[in-house]
């Protein structure tokens, strides 16, 4: 085993450390966050930090880094209260990654990266037509992370759009069938394959596979 | 497409809704969080909400649900300041899932689920010997999420232990080679396969695959 202390991690070359630390949490979700400002200028940005917060009420969160791209997303959420979280399939991977490029103000990633927007009445943020899972959220609360100037942004699900035929009787959504991808670091993409569904764990019973 | 509004989501059966909403963020990381209380009683719990917060300083976060199992983890972190985040491989999946069973106070998931603990000098939380990636963290800050009584807990990496030969020149950790797994919902596990590593995106260039 190799052992790094905090001091040793801080001495590593910047890019090397960023890649290494970004891999430590494990596989991450891949999503596109869609917003628009008050004049109708749209923004679309890839995020790998979307996290489940709760099912009742239905809440999702994401970590907002102090970057230029992220700031458009944040400013738009602040001014309109609305944003969308859209899933990324294998076929969308390269275009979705391209949304991380620093386009100039006034240019939309929808247009430059080849995505189509869709709107629902009474909801100002654009959904990504190409995404299988399209979630419309209302900003709920945010938390400023003092340690590194980032933010946890939490929203309440107002709209959920899904292709029919992909929800199991149990409520599970078949992300593999929808060709959803996962990632590590900031640039490496993976296709997950079903391994097992486990039964609810009981202290007096050994672990049991449902399927 | 099926369309659910907030009201329609809230009318769904509880389990069905929990499974569905838990799948929406996409694939999640799988980690074991190890702690011990002031009398040396250890605790080990599976978490699917560990999220990268930043590389400089090296910070990781996780969402703590208001559950019994999670509370031991939280109480131990509060009282000692230390915890470990440990990766889960395919071979460890069933045992790791079993840590979600509600064992009685005084019983350790290390013993009941078949994991070995390891300690580093000056650091009170137990590492999981079986895990390829073993991270020791010092509690940094926490944020109470008013919307659903959960918490974002953030720690600073103090120790990082990894098997040698799995870090690329770029700093990327080969999670596929380490047999790391991903999950959806609360019970469904996946093995991710490498798809592509993309180049840093530039606004005037099309997306480019590095490998």
Interface residues (C-beta under 8 A of the other chain):
Chain A: X1 X2 X3 X4 X5 X6 X9 X10 X12 X13 X14 X15 X16 X17 X18 X19 X20 X21 X22 X23 X24 X25 X26 X27 X28 X29 X30 X31 X48 X49 X50 X51 X52 X53 X54 X55 X56 X57 X58 X59 X60 X61 X63 X65 X85 X87 X88 X90 X93 X94 X95 X97 X98 X99 X100 X101 X102 X103 X104 X107 X112 X133 X134 X135 X140 X141 X143 X145 X146 X147 X148 X150 X152 X154 X156 X157 X158 X159 X160 X161 X162 X163 X164 X167 X168 X170 X171 X172 X173 X175 X176 X180 X181 X182 X184 X185 X187 X188 X189 X190 X191 X192 X193 X194 X195 X196 X197 X198 X199 X200 X201 X202 X203 X205 X206 X207 X209 X210
Chain B: X1 X2 X3 X4 X5 X6 X9 X10 X12 X13 X14 X15 X16 X17 X18 X19 X20 X21 X22 X23 X24 X25 X26 X27 X28 X29 X30 X31 X48 X49 X50 X51 X52 X53 X54 X55 X56 X57 X58 X59 X60 X61 X63 X65 X85 X87 X88 X90 X93 X94 X95 X97 X98 X99 X100 X101 X102 X103 X104 X107 X112 X133 X134 X135 X140 X141 X143 X145 X146 X147 X148 X150 X152 X154 X156 X157 X158 X159 X160 X161 X162 X163 X164 X167 X168 X170 X171 X172 X173 X175 X176 X180 X181 X182 X184 X185 X187 X188 X189 X190 X191 X192 X193 X194 X195 X196 X197 X198 X199 X200 X201 X202 X203 X206 X207 X209 X210
